[in-house]
Amino acid sequence: MAEIIEVNLASPEFKCDPERILGPLRADHPVARIAVPDGETAWLITRWKDANAVFKDPRFRKDERSVLSAEEIARTCSSLEEELMMRHLSKTDPPEHTRLRACFAPLFAPHRVEGWREDVQTIVNDTIAQFPRSGPVDLVPSFASHIPSLAVCRLLLRSSHYQPLMIEYANHITARDIGPVTDDVKQSIKDLLVLVKELIQEIRARPEEGLLGDWLSTEDSEGPLTTEEILAMVSIIIRAGVAATEGLLTNGALLLLQHPDQMDLLREKPELTDSAIDEMLRYRPPSTLTTPRWVHEDLKMHGHTLRRGDMVLVSVVAANHDPAVFPHPERFDIRRRDNHHLGFGKGIHYCLGASLGRLEGKTAFPALLNSFPRMRLSCPLEQVPWTPGMKIAVPQSLPVALDRPVACSLT
Ligand code: HEM
């Protein structure tokens, strides 16, 4: 077995400057065995070409049940919530994944998401209008987490009086890190599932607009989606969709604050917003690691034997800074072209909500920059606190001084 390479992918130092650790790793140990919480080890993939190969190779599975024994499965999944967490899109492989993806994907297609633009713009405008008139503002609760949780809940339920409760749960549920699920996360998921079950019953009795209603009427050759499949989907889009978009808005804002020339450029040329969003997702992807994949049959990579049942993690942030693919990867350049970053993953598990995440970013950044032309970080970078855990690298709070807002010029 290969030696374990000592790296701390959860430390604030790493999150501030991932390349200091990942650069040497990518050069010398492109497939590295590292320790992960709970006493386990995983293979960490750091080169772009290898990351792509893993995304496309069916020998790397998402459903750990396909490589675990029955006893191990019983140990890892002791409750309904954990069972549900094993059955959503991101934890299944073909043919189950193909069927679920075919049912859910049309509802997140770019043309459909475009129809939500007005709603998202209203959410962004209302959010910014509520900023305090003076004093420092923490951009995380007031901007970055507010917009995505409101957007996802409003799209799920157009008019329901349950919306505020759902938003409250969405705000409480943190993205699951690598390792065991904590008790408070389990409780929040349990509460959310009870709520969604009630909603499903209500919508079945009195159909209403919104994604939840659409899913209830979705059928394929195997019949309608089951309540469990819908519950699993609601759970993943609230946990992954909200947290990841919050990460884009927080990391993107921090990058612009750290690079005032790029912030000015984006303000002057809003037509660069699309490429700016891609550059944010390349430079500081919110999910620095993908969710785990599991080796289904022994295979060789860079001289190592990866055995059936081994965990494999792709370092998205390392692949996104691979000098073999990105010229001057250390430059944050919102005009970058041919930006083949892996911020939304790739292959059959490519992010289902990518168009929605992009739409939220494209709407939120111009509004923020236009409203606060003198916005600046109000604490030294080293004092910005980071989320705990290995999977997500996003500031927990981002205090900014806004000075006085210009008369709101939101469109
Ligand atoms: C900018 C924001 C977002 C980022 C950076 C992001 C990132 C990602 C990444 C990297 C993956 C692939 C993980 C892997 O292969 O292991 C993924 C998958 C997924 N994302 Fe997102 N995401 C974002 C927004 C959203 C939104 C808004 C939603 C839903 C409303 C969403 C729902 C999903 C789902 C359901 C999957 C699993 C797809 C599958 O396995 O087939 N994401 N996301």
Residues whose N, C-alpha, C, O or C-beta is under 5 A from the ligand:
A	BS01	HEM	L89 S90 I236 I237 A240 G241 A244 T245 L248 S287 T290 T291 L342 G343 F344 G345 I348 H349 Y350 C351 L352 G353 A354 L356 G357
